[in-house]
Amino acid sequence: MIHPLSDLQSKNIGSGIYIWQFLVVIKSAVIEENCNINAHVFIENDVVIGNNVTIKTGVQIWDGIRVEDDVFISSDVTFTNDKNPRSKKYLKNLQQTILKHSCSIGANSTILRDINIGQFAMIGAGSLITKNNS
């Protein structure tokens, strides 16, 4: 099910997907099968989302983020992908953030760039993740 009020630019979308309204998926993003992506989510180009992933409302997934299978991302989780952000200065090689198989990220958590969240990890609501958890 793809809601008519979503902006789905990518053709790399698997079957069994639920994409809700006011969602943007940029053209090179990959979303595999059986995912549920809620309203008000933005998914940038260099993003891969695995199978059976749930992404709740208000999440932005920036270039360089890899989400493995069976991951749960709660509402208003914030990701970063640049250690020293500056306006109109674009990195050629973004650092990757990897969410490993079956991890869960609690609401309003912030995940800094170049972080690995380990398999089956449980990140509590409101957490600030600055180091690898793998």
Order of alpha helices (4+ residues) and beta strands (2+ residues): beta-beta-beta-beta-beta-beta-beta-beta-beta-beta-beta-beta-beta-beta-beta-beta-beta-beta
